[in-house]
Amino acid sequence: MGTTALARFAGRTLGVATIHGKERVIGPALLQHLPLAGYHAIAEVDTDRFGAFSGEVQRTTDPLTACIAKARHGAEVSGMDLVIASEGSFGPYPPAPFVTCNEEWLVLLDTRDDTVFHQRHVSLRTVSGGEACTSRAAVSAFAERMQFPEHQLVVRPREHWRSGDRVVKGIANAEQLHQVAEELIATHGTCWVETDLRAMANPTRMAVIAETAERFAQELSTLCPSCGACWFRITEALPGLPCLGCGWPTQSIRAFRRHCRVCDHSADTPRDDGKTGEDPGACGVCNP
C-alpha cells in the first residue's frame, strides 16, 4: 500500500453518517483497503431529514447532492474530519424500464482539504415493491413475495403519504403486520403495504451497499501511475470487444478508462475477467 498517496487516511477514524446500521458493511470494507485507525457510526446525525423512503420527507435534490449533504451534516454534528455517507434510490433500470434497479451512492468527505470522493453502483438485485391490499389474504400473499419477515415491511393507509397518515415501519412479524393492516382496512377499506427499504430492514439492499463499499475502497486505494495520487478511478467503460467469429468490434466492454483528479492522467485497463472476445450471438455482423 502506497505511503505518499494514502497517508491522508493513516491513523484517522472514519465517521459513518447513518442511523440505519450501514456502518456494519461500510466500515470494514474501507478499513481493509485504507490505513484507517477505525470507524464508528455518528450517533448525532439525522439522515432522514434528507429524504425518507416511506414518503414523510421527500428528497429535493439529486442523489449525489443529497449524499454530500449527509456527509457534511455528519461532519458538522460530530466534529469529525473524515466522514462517509450513503444514499440509495429504487426505480426503473434505464436499459430495461420494466426491471427495478437499486442505485447506491457513497460519498467520503475529508474536511481537512474539503475533498469529496464518491462512488456509484447500480444493482438489479432488489427486493422492493408495494401493493394496495383489501384483505388479510392479499397482505399475506404480498408479504410472501417480498421475502417477509427477513425483509421488513411498511404499512400505511394509501400509496402516497399525506400529512397525518399513520405509518408503521419495520414490521418484522406476522402478528403485527396483520393487526396494523386489518385496522387500516377496517377504517379505509384498503391499506398500502410495501417493503421497508431502510438498510437495516432490507438485507438485499444492505448487501448492495456492501458491494458499493468494497468497490469504493478498491477505487480509493488505486494509485495514479503518473503522480501517485489515490482514487485513480474508473470513469468510462469502453465498448469494442471483438467478435470471436468475425473479429468485428461489438458493443460489449473491452476495457475501462481510469482518470486522475489531481494530474488529469488517464489510462485504459483491461477487463478484470480476462475476457478478450465476444460470442458471435452478440455481434451485430454475425447476428444482425
N, C-alpha and C positions, 0 to 999 in steps of 0.2 A: 504494500500500500504506500503510495507516494507521500512524502512528508511535506513538501512545499505547498502542494495544492490542497491537501486535506487537513492542513494544520489549523484552518479556521474552525474545524469541528473538534479538535483534540481536547479532551478533558471537560467538555461542556455537557450540560444536562439539557435534554430536549423536552420542551413542554408540548403536550398534545392537547389542543383545544377541542375537547369533546366532553359531552355528558352522556354519551351512548356506548361507552366501552371500547371505542376504536383503538385506544392505546394498546390493547392486548395484541393486536396484529400489526399496527404501525410501528410501535417502538422496537420490537425485536428485529424487524427487517432492517431498519436503519442502524441499529446497534451492531448488527452483523457486518455491515459494509463500511461504516464510518467509525472513526476513533472517538466515539462519544463516551462520556462517563456514565450515562444512564438516561432514563426518561421517566416521566410520570404525567398523568392527566392533570390538567389545570382545573382545580375544583371550582374556581370562581366564575367560570365562563357561562354565558347564556347563549348557546349557539342557535336555539330555537327562534331567537329574535330576528335571524336572517332568513327564516322560512321553515315551515313545518309540512311534512308530507300529508298530514291529516287535515290541512286546509285552514287552520285558525290564523296562521300567518303566511301570507303569500310572499314568495321571493320576488323582489322587484328589480333584480339585476341578472346578468348572465352568470352561469355557474362559477367561472374563474374569478370574476369580480367579487362574488359572494364569498368564495373561499379565501381570497386575500383579506377581505374584511374580517372574516372569522379569525384568521391568524393574527391580524393587528389587534383585534379585540382581546385575544388571548395574551398577547404581549403586554397590553395596557393594564389588564386587571391583575396579572401575575408579576409584572416587573421582569419577566424572563426575556432574554435576548435571542433565543433560538426556539421558534415555535412552529409547529406544523398543524395544519387544519385540513379537513376533508369536506367535500361537497358532492352529493350524488343526485342523479336525475334518472327518471324512467320514462321511456317514450318509444315511438316507432323507430325502428332501425332504418336509416335512410335508403340503403340499397334494397331493402325488402320491408316496406312500411307495415306489413301485416304481422311482422315479428317484433316483439318487445325487446328492447335492449336496456342495459344499465350503464350509464356513463358516470365514471368517477373521476374527480379531480383531487389532487393533493397539492398543497402549497406549503413550502418551507420558507419561513421568513427569518432572515438574520438581520436584526435591528442594528448591529454594530456598524454595518455599512448600507443598510436598507436594501439588501439584495433579496430578490424574490425568485426562488426556484419553483418549478411546477411540473406536474405530470398528469396526463390524461390517459384514461384507459376505458375502452368500451367492451362490454361483455354481453353475449347473447344468453348467458346462463342466469336466468332470473326465476324467482318465484314471486309473482306480483299479479294483482288484479283486484277487481271489485265487482259486486253484483247486488242488485236490488232483490230482496227476499221478502216473501209474504207468508212464509210458513217455516216451521221448525225443520221440516224435511229439506227445504231449499237451503237453509242455513247449513245444515249438516253436510249436504252434498257439496256446497261450495267449500266448506272448511276442509273436507277430504281432498279436494282437488288442489288446495293450497298447502298441502302437507302440514296441516294443523295436528297437534299443537306445537310441533317443533318450530314452525313458523307462526308467530303470534298474529292476532287479528285486531282490527279496529271496527267498532260498530257505532253508527250514528243514524239519525232519522232519514237523511237523504244523501245523495251522492255529493253535492257541493255544500260545504259547511256554511251555515248562516249564524250570525250573532245570536247567542242564546241557546243554540242547539247543544244537546247532550252528546258528548263524545267520550267513549270508553276505549282506551288504548291498552296495548299489552295484554290482551286476553289470551291466556295460555291453558285454560282448562274448559272442558265441555259444559260443565255446570254453569259457570259464569257466562259463557257465550250464549247459551240458550235462555238464561234468565234475562239478560240485557236485551237480546233480540226479541223475545216474546213480549217484554214490557213495551218496547217501541212499536211492535206490530199491533199490539192492543190499542195503543194511542193513535198511531198514524196510519195503520193499515199496511205498513211496509217498513223495512229498515234497510240501511245500506251496510254491507259487510265488505271489508277489504283487508288486504294484507297490511300488517304494520311494517313499514319499510325502514324504520329506525334500525341501525346496525345491530344493536344487541337483541332485537326482536326478530331478525331475519338472517339466519345463518348463511343463506346463499349470498346475500349482499355482503355480509362480513367477509366471506371467502373472496369475493371480488375486490374488496378493499385491501385484503391481504396480498392479492396478486398485484394490485396497483402499487402498494408499498414496496414490494420486492423489486418490481421494475424500476421504481423511482430510486431506490437505494443503489441499484446497479448503475443507473444513469449518473447519479451524483458522484459515484466513485470512479467513473470512467474519465480518464485524464486526456486532455488535448495533447496530441503528439507534437504540436508546434510550440506551445507556450507552457504546457503542463497544468493549465487550469482544470479544475474539476467541472463536472457536468458537461462533458463532451457528448451531447445528446443527439438522439435521432430526431431529425426534423422533417424528413421526407422519405417515403417509400418509392423506390424506382422500379417501374414495370419493365418488361422486356425479357423475361426468362425465355430462352429459346425453346422451340418445339423439338421434341426428341425425334419426330418424324421427318420434318422438312427443314428444321433449323430457323424458321421464321420467328421473330420476336412475338411473344404473346403478352397479354395484359397481366400475367402473373408477376409477382415481385421477384426481381433478380438481385437487388441489393438495397441497402439503406444508406442514406446520406446523413452524416453527423456534422454538427456545426458547433463552433466555439463562440460563446457570447463575449469572450474577452478579446481575442485576437482576430476573430472572424474567419479562422481557418475552417475549411470543410474537407471531408474525406468520405469516400464511399467504402462501405464494408459489406462483405457477402452475407447471405442468409445464414442464420445460426444452424439450420438443419442440414446444411451441406447440399441441398438440392440444386442441381445445375441445369436441369431440363424439365420441361412440362409435357404432360401426357398429350398426345395429338387430339384427344377429345376436347381439350380446352383451347385448341388452336383455331383461329379464325380462317386459316387457309385450308388445313386438313379437315376441319369440321365447320364449314361456313354456316 
